[in-house]
Amino acid sequence: MANRAYNFNAGPAALPLEVLQQAQEEFVDFRGNGMSLMEMSHRGAVYEGVHRETEQLLRELLGIPDGYKVLFIQGGASTQFAMVPMNLLQPGKVASYIDTGSWAGKAIKEAKLFGQTAIAASSEKDKYNRIPSAAELQIAPDSAYVHLTSNETIEGTQWQEYPDTGSVPLVADMSSDILCRPLNVSKFGLIYAGAQKNLGPSGVTIVIIREDLIGNPSIPVPTMLRYDTHAKNDSLYNTPPTFAIYMTNLVLKWVKAQGGAAAVEKANRAKAKLLYEAIDQSGGFYRGFADPGSRSIMNVTFRMASEELEKLFVKESEAEGFVGLKGHRSVGGLRASIYNAVPLASVQALVEFMAEFKRRHG
């Protein structure tokens, strides 16, 4: 389609065109049922089939082993920032957090409402331009869990390898890089991810939790904020976000058709390589923000010599059909989010624009 924008939005973000077209075809009359899936009961057989298939696709594509529950929850990752300590933090225990930037900071702030927290490692002194090394981790022995943010969208940093936390459960916010590469789920006690970057539209949050962590919270927790509520009811305790789950179903089928997580990772690395090379080979005209050893393959952050030049870059790029290249308001600069559904052609077009912009303003 000629009029599709080059979408580099950080989230909600690009969805595969084939997925949008299929949803459009099924929107008014879902599989001959005479109504849209959006109009159907979540207790009916048709929706329940979609619901269960979505869980099975997640299990298959992420290699989720037995002993883990897959939950579909509302409220985004921001609600998980509170649900994790509410459900997992026990009396006499500490919630340990690895502080890697903006989103990790928000998770830490919520955890402090529910008990004692500890910072196991931090890259704050480096303006969060890197992920702490395994050697820097100091995990309190009385930790209830260790929490990390797999990919920091704002700073453009990503864990290249996840730390071994031993017997202490590892909890990860994977909102912005889930399914961008293969994953060993068994390293984690709990994984959560808002869908709106790599899995589907906004409205549903995926939670993958080890069954032994579902137990009873040590404090009174509202029904809807308890993992056991959702686990016991197959995420159908109340009306789930049915359309967002259906869209996630279509995206997961698209990932499977690409060849699964390994094939998607190969495509993502090719896109990231192209973009980082354009930055690194610009003679300092473009400057990457993240330390090379911590660079994200999902969010590429970079700066230029002045804010005026960056504003001009955004203005001129928008005129050429590029969307979402302005950095987050909290840090400024520029950012290209190249999630799974962003095609290589969009990245190639951006690299060409960057070269042309440098020719005119360098």
VOBA-1610 file (N, C-alpha, C; in pm, whole numbers, padded with zeros to 5 digits, always signed):
BEGIN
Met+00086-00120+00000Met+00000+00000+00000Met+00089+00124+00000Ala+00066+00209-00097Ala+00156+00324-00119Ala+00146+00429-00009Asn+00030+00442+00054Asn+00011+00552+00150Asn+00039+00512+00295Arg+00103+00398+00318Arg+00139+00357+00454Arg+00258+00440+00502Ala+00248+00492+00623Ala+00358+00572+00680Ala+00475+00480+00716Tyr+00593+00540+00723Tyr+00709+00471+00782Tyr+00693+00486+00933Asn+00644+00381+00998Asn+00602+00393+01138Asn+00713+00348+01233Phe+00774+00445+01303Phe+00876+00416+01403Phe+00828+00452+01543Asn+00696+00449+01564Asn+00640+00481+01695Asn+00686+00382+01801Ala+00701+00434+01925Ala+00752+00352+02035Ala+00645+00264+02098Gly+00519+00290+02074Gly+00410+00208+02126Gly+00293+00292+02174Pro+00171+00262+02125Pro+00138+00161+02025Pro+00223+00177+01900Ala+00255+00064+01839Ala+00355+00064+01735Ala+00304-00009+01611Ala+00394-00024+01515Ala+00359-00088+01387Ala+00304-00229+01409Leu+00202-00261+01332Leu+00149-00398+01327Leu+00171-00449+01184Pro+00185-00580+01167Pro+00205-00632+01030Pro+00084-00599+00942Leu+00112-00552+00821Leu+00005-00515+00729Leu-00090-00632+00704Glu-00034-00753+00691Glu-00120-00870+00665Glu-00218-00894+00780Val-00172-00867+00901Val-00258-00883+01019Val-00373-00782+01015Leu-00341-00658+00985Leu-00445-00555+00977Leu-00547-00588+00869Gln-00498-00639+00757Gln-00589-00673+00646Gln-00679-00790+00682Gln-00623-00890+00752Gln-00707-01003+00793Gln-00812-00959+00893Ala-00771-00874+00989Ala-00866-00824+01089Ala-00978-00744+01020Gln-00940-00668+00919Gln-01039-00589+00842Gln-01140-00683+00774Glu-01090-00791+00715Glu-01177-00887+00647Glu-01275-00953+00743Glu-01227-00980+00867Glu-01310-01053+00964Glu-01387-00962+01058Phe-01371-00832+01040Phe-01419-00737+01140Phe-01570-00739+01158Val-01645-00735+01048Val-01792-00723+01056Val-01858-00859+01079Asp-01808-00960+01010Asp-01865-01095+01024Asp-01750-01191+01053Phe-01738-01229+01180Phe-01625-01315+01220Phe-01654-01460+01186Arg-01586-01511+01085Arg-01591-01652+01045Arg-01734-01705+01029Gly-01818-01622+00964Gly-01953-01665+00931Gly-02051-01670+01047Asn-02018-01601+01158Asn-02107-01602+01274Asn-02208-01488+01275Gly-02205-01403+01172Gly-02305-01297+01160Gly-02283-01179+01252Met-02168-01174+01318Met-02135-01058+01402Met-01983-01049+01418Ser-01939-00935+01467Ser-01797-00915+01492Ser-01756-00989+01619Leu-01631-01030+01625Leu-01579-01089+01748Leu-01596-00992+01864Met-01588-00862+01836Met-01603-00759+01939Met-01741-00763+02004Glu-01839-00823+01933Glu-01977-00827+01984Glu-02010-00957+02056Met-01917-01051+02053Met-01948-01185+02105Met-01923-01197+02255Ser-01996-01289+02316Ser-01974-01319+02458Ser-01837-01383+02478His-01768-01338+02583His-01640-01400+02616His-01659-01539+02676Arg-01784-01574+02707Arg-01814-01709+02759Arg-01854-01804+02645Gly-01870-01751+02525Gly-01913-01834+02412Gly-01800-01917+02355Ala-01838-02025+02285Ala-01739-02120+02231Ala-01648-02056+02127Val-01702-01962+02048Val-01622-01902+01940Val-01507-01821+02000Tyr-01539-01730+02094Tyr-01431-01651+02154Tyr-01336-01741+02235Glu-01391-01835+02311Glu-01305-01921+02393Glu-01202-01996+02307Gly-01243-02031+02184Gly-01150-02097+02092Gly-01033-02007+02058Val-01061-01880+02032Val-00956-01781+02001Val-00865-01763+02123His-00926-01754+02240His-00856-01732+02366His-00755-01844+02391Arg-00801-01968+02379Arg-00714-02082+02407Arg-00606-02098+02300Glu-00642-02070+02177Glu-00543-02079+02068Glu-00432-01976+02089Thr-00468-01857+02136Thr-00368-01753+02160Thr-00268-01797+02266Glu-00321-01858+02372Glu-00231-01911+02476Glu-00139-02018+02419Gln-00193-02108+02338Gln-00113-02216+02281Gln-00004-02163+02189Leu-00036-02061+02111Leu+00063-02000+02022Leu+00177-01936+02102Leu+00141-01870+02211Leu+00244-01811+02298Leu+00334-01919+02356Arg+00273-02026+02402Arg+00350-02137+02460Arg+00447-02195+02356Glu+00397-02212+02235Glu+00478-02270+02128Glu+00593-02177+02087Leu+00561-02050+02061Leu+00661-01957+02006Leu+00766-01916+02109Leu+00727-01912+02237Leu+00822-01875+02342Leu+00882-01998+02411Gly+00835-02116+02374Gly+00886-02238+02437Gly+00858-02241+02586Ile+00735-02206+02623Ile+00700-02199+02766Ile+00684-02341+02820Pro+00763-02379+02920Pro+00754-02517+02971Pro+00632-02539+03060Asp+00607-02666+03091Asp+00502-02699+03187Asp+00537-02634+03320Gly+00437-02611+03403Gly+00463-02550+03533Gly+00453-02397+03531Tyr+00414-02342+03415Tyr+00392-02197+03404Tyr+00249-02171+03356Lys+00189-02068+03411Lys+00058-02022+03364Lys+00077-01902+03271Val-00005-01894+03169Val-00008-01778+03080Val-00138-01704+03108Leu-00126-01577+03145Leu-00244-01497+03181Leu-00259-01378+03088Phe-00383-01343+03061Phe-00414-01221+02986Phe-00480-01122+03082Ile-00409-01013+03110Ile-00453-00918+03213Ile-00463-00779+03150Gln-00545-00693+03211Gln-00555-00555+03163Gln-00474-00462+03256Gly-00455-00339+03212Gly-00385-00242+03296Gly-00243-00212+03254Gly-00194-00283+03152Gly-00059-00255+03103Gly+00050-00299+03200Ala+00174-00284+03156Ala+00288-00316+03244Ala+00287-00227+03367Ser+00232-00107+03355Ser+00230-00014+03469Ser+00152-00071+03587Thr+00048-00149+03561Thr-00025-00216+03669Thr+00057-00331+03726Gln+00135-00397+03639Gln+00223-00505+03687Gln+00330-00453+03783Phe+00369-00327+03766Phe+00468-00269+03859Phe+00419-00282+04003Ala+00288-00274+04022Ala+00230-00289+04157Ala+00193-00434+04187Met+00138-00504+04087Met+00094-00642+04110Met+00208-00733+04152Val+00326-00713+04096Val+00440-00800+04130Val+00471-00793+04279Pro+00499-00675+04337Pro+00526-00673+04482Pro+00404-00709+04566Met+00285-00672+04523Met+00165-00706+04601Met+00150-00857+04617Asn+00185-00931+04513Asn+00167-01076+04513Asn+00289-01154+04558Leu+00409-01100+04532Leu+00531-01180+04556Leu+00613-01139+04678Leu+00594-01017+04726Leu+00678-00970+04837Leu+00621-01020+04971Gln+00701-01100+05040Gln+00659-01159+05167Gln+00723-01083+05284Pro+00664-01089+05403Pro+00722-01022+05520Pro+00865-01071+05546Gly+00954-00979+05582Gly+01092-01015+05610Gly+01178-01032+05486Lys+01115-01013+05370Lys+01189-01025+05243Lys+01206-00888+05179Val+01300-00881+05085Val+01331-00757+05014Val+01299-00774+04866Ala+01247-00669+04803Ala+01227-00669+04658Ala+01351-00607+04594Ser+01429-00686+04522Ser+01553-00636+04461Ser+01529-00595+04316Tyr+01577-00476+04281Tyr+01555-00422+04147Tyr+01687-00382+04081Ile+01698-00407+03953Ile+01812-00360+03875Ile+01766-00234+03804Asp+01832-00124+03837Asp+01789+00009+03791Asp+01859+00045+03661Thr+01787+00033+03548Thr+01848+00055+03417Thr+01790+00174+03342Gly+01698+00248+03404Gly+01643+00363+03332Gly+01501+00395+03370Ser+01432+00460+03278Ser+01300+00518+03305Ser+01196+00416+03351Trp+01186+00303+03280Trp+01082+00206+03315Trp+01118+00127+03440Ala+01245+00094+03455Ala+01287+00028+03580Ala+01257+00120+03698Gly+01281+00250+03682Gly+01255+00348+03788Gly+01110+00351+03830Lys+01020+00339+03732Lys+00876+00340+03764Lys+00837+00214+03840Ala+00898+00101+03804Ala+00870-00024+03875Ala+00918-00016+04019Ile+01036+00044+04039Ile+01093+00059+04174Ile+01003+00148+04261Lys+00956+00256+04202Lys+00869+00350+04275Lys+00744+00280+04328Glu+00684+00193+04247Glu+00564+00121+04290Glu+00597+00019+04400Ala+00709-00052+04382Ala+00745-00155+04480Ala+00763-00097+04620Lys+00815+00026+04627Lys+00838+00090+04756Lys+00709+00110+04836Leu+00595+00108+04768Leu+00467+00124+04837Leu+00432+00000+04920Phe+00496-00114+04889Phe+00452-00240+04949Phe+00553-00308+05038Gly+00670-00249+05054Gly+00769-00313+05142Gly+00909-00263+05113Gln+01006-00333+05168Gln+01145-00291+05155Gln+01199-00326+05016Thr+01268-00230+04955Thr+01330-00255+04825Thr+01480-00236+04836Ala+01552-00300+04744Ala+01697-00285+04737Ala+01736-00271+04590Ile+01839-00192+04563Ile+01890-00179+04427Ile+02007-00275+04410Ala+01987-00377+04328Ala+02089-00481+04309Ala+02203-00432+04220Ala+02173-00336+04133Ala+02273-00273+04046Ala+02206-00155+03978Ser+02287-00056+03938Ser+02231+00062+03872Ser+02332+00119+03773Ser+02279+00172+03662Ser+02365+00242+03566Ser+02333+00392+03563Glu+02276+00440+03673Glu+02236+00581+03680Glu+02355+00675+03660Lys+02470+00639+03717Lys+02586+00729+03704Lys+02633+00745+03559Asp+02594+00651+03474Asp+02626+00660+03331Asp+02507+00709+03250Lys+02416+00780+03318Lys+02294+00833+03252Lys+02213+00721+03186Tyr+02223+00603+03242Tyr+02148+00485+03194Tyr+02178+00452+03048Asn+02301+00475+03005Asn+02334+00443+02867Asn+02385+00300+02851Arg+02380+00221+02962Arg+02427+00083+02952Arg+02351-00005+03052Ile+02360-00135+03029Ile+02305-00236+03120Ile+02417-00281+03214Pro+02393-00288+03346Pro+02498-00333+03437Pro+02546-00474+03402Ser+02673-00501+03428Ser+02728-00634+03402Ser+02689-00729+03516Ala+02702-00859+03487Ala+02670-00960+03589Ala+02755-00942+03715Ala+02880-00896+03695Ala+02971-00877+03808Ala+02926-00765+03902Glu+02847-00672+03852Glu+02799-00560+03934Glu+02681-00596+04022Leu+02615-00707+03993Leu+02493-00742+04066Leu+02524-00780+04211Gln+02453-00717+04301Gln+02461-00752+04444Gln+02320-00782+04492Ile+02288-00910+04490Ile+02152-00952+04524Ile+02143-00982+04673Ala+02057-00911+04741Ala+02038-00933+04885Ala+01993-01078+04907Pro+02054-01148+05005Pro+02020-01290+05026Pro+01874-01311+05067Asp+01812-01207+05124Asp+01672-01221+05166Asp+01575-01165+05061Ser+01617-01169+04933Ser+01532-01116+04826Ser+01414-01209+04798Ala+01296-01150+04786Ala+01178-01226+04743Ala+01186-01254+04593Tyr+01246-01158+04520Tyr+01264-01172+04375Tyr+01363-01065+04330Val+01416-01083+04209Val+01499-00981+04144Val+01425-00937+04018His+01408-00807+04004His+01332-00753+03890His+01425-00680+03795Leu+01409-00708+03665Leu+01481-00631+03564Leu+01386-00588+03453Thr+01428-00484+03381Thr+01356-00436+03263Thr+01439-00480+03142Ser+01385-00572+03066Ser+01461-00637+02959Ser+01514-00540+02855Asn+01433-00439+02824Asn+01468-00342+02720Asn+01413-00206+02762Glu+01501-00107+02769Glu+01456+00029+02807Glu+01429+00109+02678Thr+01301+00129+02650Thr+01263+00195+02524Thr+01316+00338+02515Ile+01322+00407+02629Ile+01355+00550+02628Ile+01504+00571+02606Glu+01585+00491+02674Glu+01730+00505+02661Glu+01788+00421+02545Gly+01713+00320+02503Gly+01760+00236+02392Gly+01864+00133+02434Thr+01849+00076+02555Thr+01941-00028+02602Thr+01864-00158+02621Gln+01935-00270+02610Gln+01871-00401+02618Gln+01967-00502+02680Trp+01913-00590+02762Trp+01993-00700+02817Trp+02033-00791+02702Gln+02164-00817+02688Gln+02212-00909+02585Gln+02203-01053+02637Glu+02233-01069+02765Glu+02217-01198+02833Glu+02155-01173+02969Tyr+02064-01260+03010Tyr+01999-01240+03139Tyr+02082-01300+03252Pro+02082-01236+03368Pro+02165-01286+03479Pro+02107-01411+03543Asp+02195-01489+03603Asp+02154-01606+03679Asp+02134-01560+03824Thr+02011-01569+03873Thr+01982-01522+04009Thr+01968-01639+04108Gly+02011-01756+04066Gly+02009-01872+04156Gly+01869-01910+04198Ser+01850-01927+04329Ser+01718-01970+04380Ser+01620-01854+04393Val+01670-01731+04373Val+01580-01614+04383Val+01508-01597+04249Pro+01374-01593+04249Pro+01301-01581+04123Pro+01338-01453+04048Leu+01360-01466+03917Leu+01388-01352+03832Leu+01258-01307+03767Val+01226-01179+03783Val+01105-01119+03726Val+01147-01020+03618Ala+01083-01025+03502Ala+01124-00936+03393Ala+01005-00866+03329Asp+01022-00735+03312Asp+00932-00656+03228Asp+00987-00665+03086Met+00918-00739+03000Met+00962-00756+02861Met+00868-00686+02763Ser+00803-00581+02809Ser+00702-00515+02726Ser+00753-00479+02587Ser+00876-00432+02579Ser+00921-00379+02450Ser+01012-00471+02371Asp+01040-00592+02422Asp+01122-00682+02340Asp+01080-00828+02346Ile+00961-00856+02403Ile+00916-00995+02406Ile+00902-01046+02262Leu+00946-01166+02240Leu+00938-01234+02111Leu+01021-01166+02000Cys+01121-01085+02039Cys+01210-01028+01938Cys+01325-01124+01910Arg+01335-01230+01993Arg+01444-01329+01985Arg+01400-01449+02067Pro+01464-01565+02049Pro+01430-01680+02132Pro+01457-01652+02280Leu+01386-01724+02366Leu+01391-01696+02509Leu+01389-01826+02588Asn+01472-01832+02693Asn+01468-01945+02784Asn+01380-01907+02903Val+01252-01937+02891Val+01154-01897+02993Val+01186-01955+03130Ser+01249-02074+03133Ser+01274-02140+03261Ser+01371-02064+03351Lys+01441-01961+03295Lys+01528-01877+03379Lys+01448-01781+03466Phe+01319-01766+03437Phe+01238-01662+03500Phe+01128-01720+03588Gly+01099-01647+03695Gly+00983-01681+03777Gly+00857-01617+03720Leu+00873-01496+03665Leu+00758-01423+03611Leu+00806-01330+03500Ile+00733-01329+03391Ile+00757-01236+03279Ile+00626-01164+03252Tyr+00634-01033+03233Tyr+00513-00960+03192Tyr+00545-00867+03077Ala+00442-00840+02997Ala+00464-00756+02879Ala+00333-00696+02829Gly+00329-00564+02821Gly+00219-00498+02750Gly+00231-00537+02603Ala+00118-00561+02537Ala+00123-00617+02400Ala+00158-00515+02292Gln+00146-00386+02324Gln+00137-00284+02219Gln+00267-00246+02148Lys+00372-00325+02167Lys+00496-00298+02096Lys+00531-00412+02000Asn+00520-00535+02047Asn+00560-00649+01964Asn+00454-00755+01944Leu+00347-00751+02023Leu+00252-00863+02022Leu+00113-00829+01968Gly+00078-00701+01963Gly-00057-00667+01920Gly-00089-00523+01952Pro-00217-00492+01968Pro-00255-00355+02005Pro-00253-00336+02156Ser-00272-00214+02202Ser-00281-00189+02345Ser-00409-00251+02399Gly-00410-00281+02528Gly-00533-00332+02591Gly-00515-00464+02662Val-00414-00542+02623Val-00390-00668+02693Val-00244-00674+02736Thr-00221-00732+02853Thr-00087-00754+02905Thr-00069-00903+02926Ile+00041-00955+02875Ile+00071-01098+02890Ile+00151-01118+03018Val+00111-01213+03099Val+00187-01252+03219Val+00216-01401+03210Ile+00343-01436+03223Ile+00386-01577+03225Ile+00444-01599+03364Ile+00379-01681+03444Ile+00418-01694+03585Ile+00435-01841+03623Arg+00544-01869+03695Arg+00569-02004+03746Arg+00463-02036+03850Glu+00408-02156+03843Glu+00291-02188+03926Glu+00317-02178+04076Asp+00441-02204+04119Asp+00468-02199+04264Asp+00470-02056+04317Leu+00469-01957+04227Leu+00469-01817+04272Leu+00328-01757+04277Ile+00230-01836+04238Ile+00093-01782+04230Ile+00028-01769+04367Gly+00071-01847+04466Gly+00014-01858+04600Gly-00057-01738+04661Asn-00073-01739+04786Asn-00148-01634+04855Asn-00060-01513+04886Pro-00103-01393+04846Pro-00029-01272+04885Pro-00029-01257+05036Ser+00073-01193+05090Ser+00084-01178+05236Ser+00005-01059+05288Ile-00047-00976+05195Ile-00129-00861+05234Ile-00264-00873+05165Pro-00367-00804+05214Pro-00495-00807+05142Pro-00478-00741+05005Val-00510-00816+04900Val-00497-00766+04762Val-00633-00775+04695Pro-00679-00667+04630Pro-00808-00672+04560Pro-00814-00789+04461Thr-00930-00845+04446Thr-00950-00964+04365Thr-00885-00955+04228Met-00905-00844+04158Met-00856-00831+04021Met-00704-00812+04013Leu-00641-00786+04127Leu-00496-00764+04128Leu-00420-00886+04182Arg-00491-00997+04194Arg-00428-01122+04241Arg-00403-01214+04121Tyr-00282-01268+04113Tyr-00253-01361+04004Tyr-00338-01487+04013Asp-00368-01531+04137Asp-00446-01655+04148Asp-00588-01640+04093Thr-00642-01520+04100Thr-00776-01496+04042Thr-00775-01529+03893His-00675-01477+03823His-00667-01496+03677His-00625-01638+03642Ala-00537-01696+03724Ala-00488-01831+03697Ala-00600-01935+03713Lys-00679-01920+03820Lys-00786-02018+03846Lys-00897-02010+03742Asn-00911-01894+03678Asn-01024-01872+03586Asn-00981-01862+03439Asp-00859-01909+03408Asp-00808-01902+03270Asp-00822-01762+03210Ser-00798-01661+03293Ser-00807-01520+03251Ser-00947-01480+03204Leu-01046-01555+03252Leu-01185-01525+03215Leu-01270-01495+03338Tyr-01205-01446+03445Tyr-01280-01411+03567Tyr-01380-01301+03538Asn-01331-01199+03464Asn-01422-01093+03417Asn-01405-01086+03265Thr-01466-00989+03201Thr-01456-00978+03055Thr-01313-00940+03016Pro-01244-01027+02945Pro-01108-00993+02902Pro-01113-00897+02782Pro-01001-00836+02746Pro-00998-00749+02628Pro-01000-00835+02501Thr-01119-00879+02463Thr-01132-00984+02361Thr-01070-00945+02227Phe-01091-00822+02184Phe-01039-00783+02053Phe-00886-00774+02054Ala-00830-00723+02163Ala-00683-00714+02174Ala-00621-00855+02176Ile-00689-00950+02240Ile-00639-01088+02244Ile-00648-01150+02104Tyr-00758-01125+02034Tyr-00772-01173+01896Tyr-00663-01117+01805Met-00634-00988+01819Met-00529-00926+01737Met-00392-00986+01771Thr-00369-01012+01899Thr-00245-01078+01940Thr-00236-01217+01877Asn-00348-01287+01871Asn-00356-01417+01805Asn-00307-01407+01660Leu-00355-01307+01589Leu-00314-01290+01448Leu-00166-01256+01436Val-00115-01172+01527Val+00027-01136+01524Val+00113-01260+01551Leu+00071-01344+01646Leu+00147-01464+01678Leu+00149-01561+01558Lys+00037-01570+01487Lys+00033-01653+01365Lys+00129-01597+01259Trp+00135-01465+01252Trp+00228-01399+01157Trp+00372-01432+01195Val+00406-01425+01325Val+00542-01458+01370Val+00575-01603+01335Lys+00479-01691+01357Lys+00498-01833+01325Lys+00525-01850+01175Ala+00451-01777+01093Ala+00468-01785+00947Ala+00605-01731+00903Gln+00661-01638+00981Gln+00795-01585+00949Gln+00903-01689+00977Gly+00870-01790+01060Gly+00969-01889+01099Gly+00996-01889+01248Gly+00912-01817+01325Gly+00926-01817+01471Gly+01028-01717+01522Ala+01061-01730+01651Ala+01146-01631+01719Ala+01285-01620+01658Ala+01343-01732+01616Ala+01479-01728+01560Ala+01483-01650+01429Ala+01382-01670+01345Ala+01376-01598+01217Ala+01350-01449+01239Val+01265-01419+01335Val+01235-01280+01368Val+01360-01210+01422Glu+01437-01280+01506Glu+01560-01222+01559Glu+01657-01187+01445Lys+01670-01277+01349Lys+01761-01253+01236Lys+01721-01126+01161Ala+01591-01110+01136Ala+01540-00990+01068Ala+01564-00864+01152Asn+01540-00876+01284Asn+01559-00761+01374Asn+01706-00718+01379Arg+01796-00814+01383Arg+01939-00781+01388Arg+01985-00715+01258Ala+01928-00757+01148Ala+01963-00695+01018Ala+01918-00549+01015Lys+01799-00522+01065Lys+01747-00384+01071Lys+01833-00298+01162Ala+01863-00352+01281Ala+01942-00277+01379Ala+02082-00248+01327Lys+02144-00347+01262Lys+02279-00331+01208Lys+02284-00217+01106Leu+02185-00215+01019Leu+02177-00111+00916Leu+02171+00028+00978Leu+02089+00040+01081Leu+02067+00171+01144Leu+02188+00214+01228Tyr+02244+00121+01306Tyr+02361+00157+01387Tyr+02482+00189+01298Glu+02495+00122+01186Glu+02605+00154+01094Glu+02589+00295+01037Ala+02465+00332+01006Ala+02439+00468+00955Ala+02480+00573+01059Ile+02456+00543+01185Ile+02494+00634+01293Ile+02646+00636+01311Asp+02704+00517+01323Asp+02847+00506+01354Asp+02937+00557+01241Gln+02887+00548+01118Gln+02969+00587+01003Gln+02937+00728+00953Ser+02871+00807+01038Ser+02832+00943+00997Ser+02937+01047+01035Gly+03050+01001+01088Gly+03156+01095+01126Gly+03118+01186+01241Gly+03030+01136+01328Gly+02990+01215+01445Gly+02869+01303+01422Phe+02817+01306+01299Phe+02697+01386+01272Phe+02579+01329+01352Tyr+02568+01196+01351Tyr+02473+01126+01439Tyr+02556+01056+01545Arg+02510+01063+01671Arg+02582+00999+01782Arg+02488+00905+01858Gly+02524+00777+01859Gly+02443+00680+01933Gly+02447+00710+02082Phe+02333+00695+02149Phe+02329+00722+02293Phe+02374+00602+02374Ala+02325+00484+02342Ala+02354+00365+02423Ala+02496+00315+02400Asp+02557+00266+02506Asp+02688+00202+02496Asp+02677+00085+02397Pro+02773+00070+02304Pro+02762-00035+02202Pro+02734-00174+02257Gly+02785-00207+02375Gly+02762-00339+02432Gly+02622-00359+02489Ser+02545-00251+02498Ser+02409-00259+02556Ser+02301-00214+02457Arg+02340-00198+02332Arg+02244-00144+02234Arg+02123-00234+02212Ser+02008-00170+02206Ser+01882-00240+02182Ser+01863-00267+02033Ile+01806-00384+02002Ile+01766-00411+01864Ile+01620-00372+01840Met+01560-00308+01940Met+01421-00263+01929Met+01408-00112+01923Asn+01488-00040+02000Asn+01479+00106+02007Asn+01618+00165+01988Val+01639+00232+01876Val+01769+00289+01843Val+01765+00439+01878Thr+01844+00477+01978Thr+01844+00617+02025Thr+01972+00687+01981Phe+01957+00811+01936Phe+02074+00886+01892Phe+02053+01036+01907Arg+02163+01107+01906Arg+02162+01253+01924Arg+02232+01319+01806Met+02218+01452+01800Met+02288+01531+01700Met+02354+01649+01772Ala+02423+01734+01699Ala+02504+01839+01760Ala+02423+01939+01841Ser+02297+01962+01802Ser+02215+02061+01874Ser+02069+02020+01872Glu+01993+02074+01967Glu+01848+02047+01971Glu+01779+02104+01848Glu+01831+02217+01799Glu+01771+02280+01679Glu+01781+02185+01559Leu+01897+02122+01546Leu+01918+02029+01436Leu+01827+01906+01450Glu+01812+01860+01574Glu+01723+01746+01599Glu+01578+01780+01566Lys+01535+01900+01602Lys+01398+01944+01569Lys+01378+01953+01418Leu+01481+02000+01349Leu+01474+02010+01203Leu+01466+01870+01141Phe+01542+01777+01199Phe+01540+01638+01152Phe+01399+01580+01164Val+01337+01603+01280Val+01200+01552+01302Val+01103+01615+01204Lys+01113+01745+01187Lys+01022+01818+01097Lys+01035+01769+00953Glu+01160+01759+00906Glu+01181+01718+00768Glu+01146+01570+00747Ser+01173+01488+00848Ser+01140+01345+00835Ser+00988+01326+00828Glu+00914+01403+00907Glu+00767+01393+00904Glu+00712+01431+00767Ala+00773+01531+00706Ala+00729+01574+00572Ala+00753+01464+00468Glu+00846+01374+00498Glu+00877+01264+00405Glu+00802+01134+00440Gly+00710+01143+00537Gly+00628+01026+00570Gly+00680+00940+00684Phe+00781+00990+00759Phe+00834+00916+00873Phe+00760+00961+01000Val+00721+00864+01082Val+00643+00893+01202Val+00716+00839+01325Gly+00719+00919+01434Gly+00764+00869+01563Gly+00913+00875+01589Leu+00987+00963+01521Leu+01134+00965+01538Leu+01182+01061+01647Lys+01090+01135+01707Lys+01129+01224+01817Lys+01153+01142+01942Gly+01263+01170+02012Gly+01295+01097+02136Gly+01190+01123+02243His+01189+01041+02346His+01094+01058+02456His+01114+01194+02521Arg+01002+01256+02561Arg+01008+01393+02616Arg+01101+01406+02736Ser+01123+01294+02807Ser+01207+01302+02929Ser+01356+01308+02899Val+01397+01263+02781Val+01541+01264+02748Val+01576+01338+02620Gly+01476+01366+02537Gly+01502+01437+02411Gly+01573+01348+02310Gly+01641+01412+02215Gly+01712+01337+02112Gly+01618+01272+02012Leu+01668+01166+01949Leu+01593+01098+01844Leu+01587+00949+01874Arg+01482+00884+01825Arg+01465+00742+01852Arg+01386+00678+01739Ala+01438+00566+01690Ala+01364+00486+01592Ala+01331+00352+01657Ser+01203+00324+01674Ser+01161+00195+01730Ser+01136+00099+01614Ile+01213-00010+01614Ile+01211-00102+01499Ile+01164-00241+01544Tyr+01045-00244+01601Tyr+00988-00369+01651Tyr+00968-00471+01538Asn+00928-00591+01577Asn+00915-00702+01483Asn+00841-00665+01354Ala+00734-00586+01366Ala+00649-00560+01249Ala+00699-00447+01161Val+00805-00377+01202Val+00861-00271+01117Val+00939-00338+01004Pro+00899-00317+00878Pro+00968-00386+00770Pro+01108-00330+00742Leu+01194-00415+00688Leu+01330-00373+00652Leu+01326-00253+00558Ala+01228-00251+00469Ala+01218-00140+00372Ala+01203-00005+00443Ser+01133-00001+00556Ser+01117+00125+00631Ser+01251+00171+00687Val+01331+00076+00736Val+01463+00109+00791Val+01557+00155+00679Gln+01549+00088+00565Gln+01630+00130+00450Gln+01595+00272+00407Ala+01465+00303+00407Ala+01421+00439+00371Ala+01472+00541+00472Leu+01472+00504+00601Leu+01521+00595+00705Leu+01671+00621+00688Val+01746+00517+00662Val+01891+00530+00644Val+01922+00622+00524Glu+01844+00608+00418Glu+01861+00697+00301Glu+01828+00842+00338Phe+01720+00860+00414Phe+01684+00995+00457Phe+01794+01055+00545Met+01849+00975+00635Met+01955+01023+00725Met+02078+01069+00644Ala+02113+00992+00542Ala+02229+01029+00458Ala+02201+01159+00383Glu+02079+01172+00332Glu+02041+01293+00258Glu+02037+01415+00350Phe+01984+01396+00472Phe+01978+01504+00570Phe+02120+01552+00606Lys+02209+01456+00624Lys+02350+01489+00655Lys+02415+01565+00541Arg+02384+01525+00417Arg+02441+01597+00301Arg+02399+01743+00300Arg+02273+01766+00337Arg+02220+01903+00331Arg+02257+01989+00452His+02275+01923+00567His+02296+02001+00691His+02429+01973+00761Gly+02510+01882+00704Gly+02634+01842+00768Gly+02745+01946+00752
//
